[in-house]
Amino acid sequence: MSEADLSAPRSIRAATFVGVGVLHVAVIFALIRAFAPQFVAETVNSVISTFSVTVTTPPPSPEPPAPAKGDTAAGSAGAAGRRATPRAVTAPAPRIVIARPQAAPQVASTGAADRSGARDA
């Protein structure tokens, strides 16, 4: 009897190797967070402190103009707009010619037989 090839394909082995590596990094990171929680915060602060960012506020926007005081009361209806006028539209002529129904052909057989066509006896 010959031996069966039970080894995994190369792509499966590579994915397993990467997965185990990611798992080890995650466990090490979790252990660091559990036993030295200030370590991560100190590391992040030391990295961020190397960059200096100057934040300036935008200039204030100009105040909106005061509404014109007219003789209209607050909440009254405004002036009427232009009336809409519809355009004259006609249906386009159909591009496909519709077939006219034709009379049905006459019956090919006459008689009292209840079957039609050839048949083995």
Stockholm file with secondary structure:
# STOCKHOLM 1.0

chainA/1-121         MSEADLSAPRSIRAATFVGVGVLHVAVIFALIRAFAPQFVAETVNSVISTFSVTVTTPPPSPEPPAPAKGDTAAGSAGAAGRRATPRAVTAPAPRIVIARPQAAPQVASTGAADRSGARDA
#=GR chainA/1-121 SS CCCCCCCCCHHHHHHHHHHHHHHHHHHHHHHHHHHCHHHHHHHHHHHHTTCCCCCCCCCCCCCCCCCCCCSCCTTCCCCCCCCCCCCCCCCCCCSSCCCCCCCCCCCSCCSSCSCCSCCCC
#=GC SS_cons         CCCCCCCCCHHHHHHHHHHHHHHHHHHHHHHHHHHCHHHHHHHHHHHHTTCCCCCCCCCCCCCCCCCCCCSCCTTCCCCCCCCCCCCCCCCCCCSSCCCCCCCCCCCSCCSSCSCCSCCCC
//
